Amino acid sequence: MELTLENLISLMKDVNDEADYENCTALVDDRVLTSFDILAIIGAIDDEFDIAIPAKDIVPDNFNSAQALFALIERLDDED
C-alpha cells in the first residue's frame, strides 16, 4: 500500500470507524481513540507501510489527528 493520507485514514477506520479522521484534531484529547486503538493503528502502520513508530513518538500530539500521524510517518520514513 502506498503511503498517502487517504490510505492512512482508511487504515485508521479499519481500527475505529466511529471517528471523523478527516476533520478531528483531538482524537486522543477527546478520547475518541483508546490506548488499544492507538496500539492497533501502530501495528497496522508497521504491517502496511513497514514503518515502526518508536516509543518516544507515541505521544498525544502525534495521534490527535490523521494529519499529525501522517506527518510523523513521513518524517520516520525519511529518516530510514
Secondary structure, DSSP 4 states (H G I P E B T S, - for coil): ----HHHHHHHHHHH-TTS-TTT-S-TTTTTSS-HHHHHHHHHHHHHHH-----GGG-SHHHHSSHHHHHHHHHHHHHH-
